[in-house]
């Protein structure tokens, strides 16, 4: 399942890249940006990784808030990264890669954030282990993603195995707490609007 889901995600986001910032596909992510930006702005650290950076729209906002931060973006989709390069120029480092196998040394970042990508990861525990590895001790991980109440999850999750966009699972608050609790301490979770959440943990 894993390679197929990754390939589906890569193809889908390659196709969506040109219209992601204005089209319906990117609307959920755009609604999350203000909540994520609030958390990112108040978190410490200059070395920052955007996991699943897409078109770089949130990275641009992060840099607008604090131009001294050194921001790196990683994404599976080369077309998304092309959009990010056009937007950011040389203001950020952009890398094509797999979130389950981050191409960075241990302790490379003070902060890692992931906005609206987590539900695409076939092996979320592996991703979180990699995030923990590349964070410095005391580093911060911020996770924003889709949330639905139990009836919505029961309805949607069985259908995601047939998703052509590489969607894997919509997680409950408890599931996110359990997954993040393996790698991080002081894990918090809060709703972000009607259909999203932001969680935070310390390495």
MARTITI-483550 format. One record per residue: x, y, z of N, C-alpha, C in turn. Coordinates in steps of 0.001 Angstrom, whole numbers, plus 500000, padded with zeros to 6 digits. Atoms other than C-alpha are relative to their C-alpha. Example, Ala and Ser with C-alpha at 12.3 -4.5 7.8 and 13.67 -1.06 7.14 Angstrom:
2
500890498810500000512300495500507800500900501200500000;499180498810499940513670498940507140499230501090500730;
//
This chain:
203
500822498788500000500000500000500000500852501257500000;499236498780499793502746502426500905500456500669498699;499545499341501228504359503006497489498833500531499168;501137499560500802500953503230495800499439501310500519;500540498778499419499693505873498213500935501179499749;499031498920500254502877507901497827499956500438498533;500073499664501427502674507691494048498711500742499672;501266499291500201499027508735494158500111501445500469;499829498640499480499890511734496310500866500834499071;499081499267500867502772512715494080499313500413498703;500698499686501255500670512507490906498922501055500218;501102499069499743497710514323492452500519501409500221;499502498659499697499775517211493775500776500593498836;499420499479501245501762517485490556498901500633499137;501105499509500831498407517939488788499348501250500588;500684498897499336497032520387491365500873501238500199;499057498968499570500155522523491777499663501388499461;500195498693500632499287525299489316498806500760500570;501218499341499516495885525982490896499793499817501503;500190500359498601496463524848494496499739501218500888;500121498818499146496742528358495943498665500726499845;501282499316500226493387529461494521498832499028499876;501063500966500269491430526259493820499469499341501252;500660500659498880489221524128495994500923498983500672;499136501022499403491955521491496509500817500552501163;499165499404498959494010523892498612499231500773501053;500799499149499112491128525477500508500152499598501472;499859500442498612491505523337503643501346500437500573;498674499564499549495223524062503861500017501506500253;500001498540499837494646527788503365499263500416501267;500734499679498772492115527801506207500839499713501246;499140500353498868494763526235508467501161500979500185;498805499154499926497521528762507673499996500965501181;499944499043498885496481531414510229500235499339501353;499802500721498742496331528867513049501443499509500127;498619500460499992499681527388512083500964501169500189;499098498848499926501294530795511639500061500558501420;500023499521498616500198531844515124500917499155500878;499151500892499211501884528785516638501473500143499608;498620499899500482505003529094514470500640501297500475;499469498688499638505436532793515220500416500041501464;499715499944498573505391532181518980500947498893500457;499065501069499646507730529182518875501435500468499772;498605499588500112511472529536519341500683499267498847;499150500718500940514158528599516844500129500657498643;499718499378501293515793529839513657500053499005498854;499907501025501042516274526565511768498666499258499935;501388500449500086512824525554510519499811499114498765;500353500895501113511546522672508350498493499986499813;501401500139500397508199522750506536499866498642499314;500147501371500472507210519115506027498741499909499132;501117499950500937505028518823502926499670501439499657;500092498534500127505618522454501996499119500468498855;500876499600501103503552522427498799500548501176499215;499634498847500833503633525741496948500810501047500748;499209499046499218505524527483499744499212501173500543;500813498860499571502600529746500626500144500261501503;499844499802498557502891529158504379501435500397500333;498606499602499796506684529395504206500176501492499765;499909498568500299506313532844502640499453500829501158;500575499286498860504101533921505539500925499925501216;499049500150498893506584532538508073501165500967499834;498877499099500257509404534502506443499588501463500094;500486498623499850507275537642506341499937500399501469;500046499722498558506844537356510112501393500121500600;498639500002499450510557536710510749500976499618498894;499110500222501146512997537115507873501331499382500408;498726500560499547515900535889510038499966498478500067;500080501458499920514615532343510127500539499353498718;499493500802501114516336529789507925498984498881499758;501116500918500233513448527852506367500336499042498862;499841501052500997513724524565504487498633499375499752;501251500654500347510791523034502631500262498672499317;499898501316500628510397519372501713498644499579499479;501255500482500573507766517938499402500299498860499040;499880501127500918507199514790497348499782500427498554;500411499568501332505821516735494378500951501047499420;499096499057500652508297518384492031499245501210499452;500776498868500527505537520530490521499623500975501120;500238499129498847504607521861493962501270500800500324;498737499322499704508272522660494568500336501058498956;499789498988501041508435524484491237499214501269500319;500789498837499584505635526740492458500665500708501183;499338499418498828507481527243495742501255500768499594;498792499299500459510708528164493923499639501333499349;500430498757500646508860530739491840499589501040501043;500478499083498954507375532240495015501148500496500888;499029499704498950510402532128497317501385500343499491;498659499730500509513439532370495066501050499357500889;498917500530499169516557532004497194499768500251501486;500282499725498579514813532858500470499820498734500826;500173501263499286514366529183501343500686498882499222;499466501209500637515977525813500653498832499055499746;501115500864500385513619523467498804500541498656499526;499464501338500215514144519711498681498861499053499643;500961501057500294512222516922496962500377498779500829;499670501140499162511949514016499361498778499394500660;501010500825499357509969511498501374500041500262501504;500045499664498575508821512411504884500330498816500895;499620501174499219509458508828506038501515499788500014;498542500142500105513149509195505089500584501389499760;499586498606500172514196512789505720501498500080499680;498600499936500438517452513683503912500791501072500747;499320499005499175518839515723506824500686499294501170;499319500596498842521334514976509614499181500144501279;500636499904498679520228514412513213500147501419500533;499926498709499322519413517597515099500192501190499079;499806498916500973519226519820512004499096501204500250;501019498952499926516186521879513038499562500275501437;500586499584498726514823523844515980498489499765500013;501447500149500121511270523519514702499677499286498699;500578500621501192509406521283512259498501500214500069;501460499929500047505866522001511168499489499290498756;500620500786501066503504520011508970498548500445499894;501338499434500177500356521624507571499227499253498916;500955500637500908497616519499505988500624498927499108;499372501096500745499937516701504847499915498663500722;499831501200499182499818514194507702499052498878499592;500975501042500365496695512384506476500370499286498699;499514500686501201498646511407503336501110498998500308;498823500812499707501420509537505172499613498557500326;500355501400499753501134505727504943500558499463501318;499374500483498766503461505229507931500239501200500918;499858498782499195502800508118510343501019499863501122;499024500189498929504923506589513113501423500203499489;498677499814500589507938506518510786500282501479499755;499834498559500225507379510168509854500327500700501315;499776499343498722507183511221513495501362499633500596;498661500391499549510320509228514331501071500804499269;499059499195500777512136511047511537499977501465500447;500097498628499490510834514408512768500769500114501314;499265499987498746512132513563516225501504499942499795;498560500138500274515492512592514769500621501306499543;499398498785500579516040515845512851499812501226500889;500151498892499063514908518067515744501117499970501046;499096499905498863517332519325518364499234499635501275;500689500180498714516561518353521992499310501302500417;500766498809499673513859520738523110499349500663498795;500606499457501218512847521390519501498502499765499970;501462499980500025509207521930518621499472499408498705;500729500517501165506936519980516289498570500505500053;501363499497500136503705521559515098499310499255498868;500747500794500974501096519485513286498598500561499851;501358499567500311498002520910511621499415499099498931;500577500913500985495618518622509797498480499982500126;501467500102500037492031517722509021499494499282501250;500665500662498891489697516768511866498515499896499671;501443500194500083486196515345511802499526499312501271;500534500748498868483952514160514650499842498527499638;500034501451500203483532510408515081499093499563498841;500822500451501139480557510003512666500645500310498650;499323499639501247482510511832509968501173499093499702;498866500906500205485591509684510498499531498605499615;500527501326500332483532506489510436499484499939498566;500508499936501367482009507603507158501130500101498984;498972499676500990485168508879505455501132498982499936;498774500799500001487997506606506551499917498716499169;500044501195500851486731503390504875500161500300498509;499921499654501416486572505228501565501385500489499585;498711499419500347490082506692501771500939498989499358;499128500994500637491663503389500745499864500048498476;500197499863501447490204504105497283500271501420499501;499702498624500404491238507754497270501089500017498936;498994499868501059493129508698494120500983501129500292;499103498900499636494861511568495922500966499593501110;499044500477499022496836509390498318499597500228501444;500450499842498618494713510109501396500051498655500712;499852501236499242495313507535504131499006499922501149;500865500087498828493441508392507331499766501374500618;500326498833499182491661511147509267500040499538501453;499704500489498655492819510853512887499145500688501062;500669499435498829491027511352516183501024500720500874;499123499334499042492417513527518950500828498973500771;499284501025499229493338510393520918501098499356499164;498991500625500865495159508831517957501206500912499798;498894499054500162497209511964517379500818500085501287;499291499954498731498050512144521077500870498779500226;499238501238499845499170508506521095501209499980499075;498897499995500967501274508840517934501086501000500396;499008498972499655502951512081518989500647499719501345;499460500281498676503387510886522562501175499041500007;498860500922500095505867508244521414501310500735499785;498787499268500376508320510878520203500158501331500737;499967498640499471507399514109521987499361500062501372;500584499773498683506521515430525421499140501259499970;500885498837499866504011518018526566499140500196498744;500813499936501223501761517188523612498665500684500304;501289499317499894498796519532523212499258499879498672;500865500136501186495883519420520745498875500996500140;501137499079499954493322522078519882499336500074498636;500750499807501242490630522589517298500467501274499311;499643498833500813491400525004514498498876500189498987;501167499862500853488122526136512987499128498754500087;500979501073499943485425523629512137500530498629499654;499597501313500517487370520862510395501512499803500023;498551500151499924490974521012511527500453500060501458;499385499905498680493293520786514531501445500434499853;498574499747499903496742521967515578500504499310501271;499367500675498871498884519770517841501449500463500115;498633499504499723502214520661519444500693499047500943;499207500843499124504963518605521004501427500497500071;498618499609499787508482519121522354500877498758499970;499086501141500146511377516824521468500717499729501322;
//
